[in-house]
Structures are given as structure tokens and as C-alpha cells.
Amino acid sequence: MTFSFTEGHSDPTVQPVPASVVQQVDAADTTLSNPRRAVISIGANLGNRLETLQGAVDALEDTPGVRIKAVSPVYETEPWGVEPGSQPSYFNAVVVLKTTLPPSSLLERAHAVEEAFHRVREERWGARTIDVDIVAYADVVSDDPVLTLPHPRAHERAFVLAPWHDVEPEAQLPGHGPVAALLDDITRDGVAPRKDLELRLPE
């Protein structure tokens, strides 16, 4: 399963990328106005869930000032906060990225991605075609009601912590501590890895 950038196809006619080119690409991350690391959770329980999640990943990568660094495995999750069986299950994943956008602009982009996939906000905990949440932005801790950082419920949600831990085992949730320790303190009931499914990193 792909957790970070793939090495490419195994076609023997394809030459490896020169180290100098790789260095130039990597350097771009540090020359664009002090990029910050951000973690985004994506989930869907209506329509073609995997296709929608992949579309969200691609849309985020297409955002100026955003470069996706890793995409987690897919998890299937029972809906949160509703009666069992009242909604389809979710597919969830986590995206780790670097961005030159401030948190407010990244939030605007997250909402734009939701709108592109016809997210409807009619009821709390309602079924949705896509949910795009900023889990963490650098080490920022803020109680701004428009965008609370880190996400106020991330520390208690296995469907966020488990996929994040898969791609960043040493990750820290600002204000709460190591993701691994947080994950040990909560139940994973209803949150199962789907090893048969995979999201692709944008090429």
C-alpha cells in the first residue's frame, strides 16, 4: 500500500530521476515563503466513496501553494453520533501536506472542495458526499470559532488518529501529545482498515 510518494512504474525503459532534479523539487518546498505542515482528514459515506476521496486528494494537490506529502490507508468507519444502521459507513483517510497558505485560506479551499462534491450541511452528523477537515496546522493552537486548531475532537477520533499514525508514527497533535498515545487511550471499535483499497498520490 502506498503511504508516501511512489517510486514510479517498473518499466525498464524509464530512467531514474537524476538526484539533482529530486533536490530541486525538494528545495521548492523550502523556498516558497516558509511552507507549513498541515494534516487534513477526509471522509465520505454517500455515492462512490473511494472515487470521491481520490477526487478530494487530487483537488487539494491542484491548489496553488499546496503540495501533498503523504496519503494514508483507507479506513471504513461506522458513522459518528447517529443510530447504528441509520447511515452508510464512511471511508476515511488522512492527507499530510505542506502549504504556503495561511490557515484561513486552507479552510476556504477545504470548503471549496466540499462544495465541488456537493456537500450538503443540513444537519449535524448528517450523511455527506465528502467531509474535509483541517486536523492540525503546524504547531498552531487557536480557539478561533471559525477555525479551531487543532480540530477540537481529533484527539478522541480513531478514524482520524489511526490513519494519521499509519503515515506519521511519531506525529504529535498540538496541545494533546503523541498521536500514538492518544490512539492507545481510545477505542477502535467500528474503525477498520480496508487493505483492499488505496488512494493514489497525485503524480
C-alpha positions in Angstrom: 0.0 0.0 0.0 1.3 3.4 -0.9 1.8 5.6 2.2 4.0 8.3 0.6 5.4 9.2 -2.8 5.6 6.2 -5.2 8.8 5.4 -7.0 7.1 5.1 -10.3 6.3 2.2 -12.6 8.6 -0.7 -13.1 9.0 -0.1 -16.9 12.7 -0.9 -17.6 12.8 1.8 -20.3 12.1 4.5 -17.7 15.3 6.2 -16.5 15.6 7.1 -12.8 15.1 10.8 -12.0 18.5 12.4 -11.6 19.4 13.3 -8.0 19.9 16.9 -8.9 16.3 17.1 -10.1 15.0 15.5 -6.9 16.9 18.0 -4.9 15.4 20.9 -6.9 11.9 19.6 -6.3 12.5 19.1 -2.6 14.1 22.6 -2.4 10.9 24.1 -3.8 9.2 23.3 -0.5 11.6 25.4 1.5 11.8 28.4 -0.9 8.1 29.2 -1.1 7.5 31.6 1.7 8.1 29.3 4.7 5.7 26.4 4.0 3.9 24.8 6.9 2.9 21.2 7.5 -0.8 20.5 7.8 -2.9 17.4 8.4 -6.3 17.1 6.8 -8.9 14.4 7.4 -11.2 13.4 4.5 -14.3 11.2 4.7 -17.3 10.2 2.6 -20.4 8.0 3.1 -22.5 8.8 0.1 -22.0 7.9 -3.6 -18.8 6.4 -4.8 -16.8 6.9 -1.6 -13.4 5.9 -2.8 -13.7 7.9 -6.0 -14.8 11.0 -4.1 -11.9 10.7 -1.6 -9.5 10.4 -4.5 -11.1 13.5 -6.1 -10.6 15.4 -2.9 -6.9 14.4 -2.8 -6.4 15.5 -6.4 -8.2 18.8 -5.8 -6.0 19.6 -2.8 -2.9 18.9 -4.8 -4.2 21.2 -7.6 -4.3 24.1 -5.1 -1.6 26.7 -5.6 0.6 26.7 -2.6 -0.2 23.1 -1.6 1.9 20.0 -2.0 0.7 16.7 -0.7 3.4 14.7 1.0 1.6 11.5 2.1 -1.8 9.9 1.9 -2.9 7.4 4.5 -4.5 4.0 4.0 -8.3 3.9 3.8 -10.4 3.0 6.8 -14.1 2.0 6.9 -15.8 3.6 9.8 -19.3 3.4 11.4 -21.0 6.9 11.3 -20.3 9.1 14.4 -23.1 10.4 16.6 -26.1 8.6 14.9 -28.1 5.5 15.4 -26.3 2.3 14.2 -27.5 1.3 10.8 -29.1 4.7 10.0 -26.4 5.8 7.6 -23.9 4.0 5.2 -20.4 3.5 6.6 -17.7 6.0 5.9 -14.4 5.7 4.1 -11.9 7.8 5.9 -8.3 8.8 5.2 -5.7 11.5 6.2 -3.6 13.7 4.0 -0.4 15.2 5.1 0.7 18.3 3.1 3.0 21.3 3.0 1.4 24.6 2.3 2.2 28.3 2.0 -1.4 29.2 2.6 -2.4 30.6 5.9 -5.0 28.5 7.9 -7.9 30.7 6.8 -7.1 30.2 3.1 -6.6 26.5 3.6 -10.0 26.3 5.2 -11.6 28.2 2.3 -10.0 25.6 -0.1 -11.3 22.7 2.1 -14.8 24.2 1.9 -14.5 24.7 -1.9 -13.6 21.0 -2.3 -16.6 20.0 -0.3 -18.8 22.3 -2.5 -17.4 20.8 -5.6 -18.6 17.4 -4.4 -22.0 18.8 -3.4 -21.5 18.6 0.3 -24.9 19.5 2.0 -24.9 20.9 5.6 -28.5 20.3 6.6 -28.0 18.5 9.9 -25.2 17.8 12.4 -23.7 14.3 11.9 -25.7 14.0 8.6 -24.6 11.8 5.8 -22.3 13.6 3.3 -20.7 13.1 0.0 -17.4 14.5 1.4 -16.0 16.0 4.6 -12.7 17.9 4.6 -11.4 18.9 8.0 -8.2 20.6 9.0 -6.9 18.4 11.8 -3.7 20.4 12.5 -1.7 23.2 11.1 2.0 23.3 12.1 2.1 23.8 15.9 -0.8 26.3 15.9 -3.2 26.2 18.9 -6.2 28.5 18.5 -9.7 28.7 19.8 -11.0 30.8 17.0 -14.6 29.7 16.5 -14.2 29.9 12.7 -11.3 27.5 12.7 -10.3 25.9 16.0 -6.8 24.4 15.8 -6.1 21.6 16.3 -9.5 20.2 15.4 -11.4 20.1 18.8 -12.4 16.5 18.6 -9.4 15.0 16.7 -7.9 13.6 19.9 -10.8 11.3 20.5 -11.5 10.1 17.0 -9.9 6.8 15.9 -10.9 7.4 12.3 -8.5 10.4 12.3 -5.7 9.2 14.6 -5.4 5.7 13.2 -4.7 6.7 9.5 -2.6 9.6 10.7 -0.5 7.3 12.8 0.0 4.9 9.8 1.7 7.6 7.8 3.4 9.5 10.7 4.0 7.2 13.6 5.9 9.9 15.6 3.3 12.6 14.9 2.2 15.0 17.7 -1.2 16.6 18.0 -0.6 20.1 19.2 -1.8 20.6 22.7 -2.5 16.9 23.2 0.7 15.0 22.7 1.8 11.9 20.7 -0.8 10.5 18.3 0.3 7.0 19.2 -0.5 7.6 22.9 -3.9 9.3 22.1 -4.8 6.3 20.0 -3.9 3.9 22.8 -6.4 5.7 25.0 -9.5 5.3 22.8 -11.4 2.5 21.2 -11.0 1.5 17.6 -14.4 -0.2 17.6 -16.1 0.4 14.3 -12.9 1.7 12.6 -11.3 -0.9 10.3 -8.5 -0.7 7.8 -9.5 -1.5 4.2 -6.4 -3.2 2.9 -8.1 -3.8 -0.4 -8.5 -0.1 -1.2 -5.9 2.5 -1.9 -5.7 6.2 -2.6 -3.1 7.4 -5.1 -0.7 10.3 -4.5 -1.2 12.8 -7.3 1.6 12.5 -10.0 
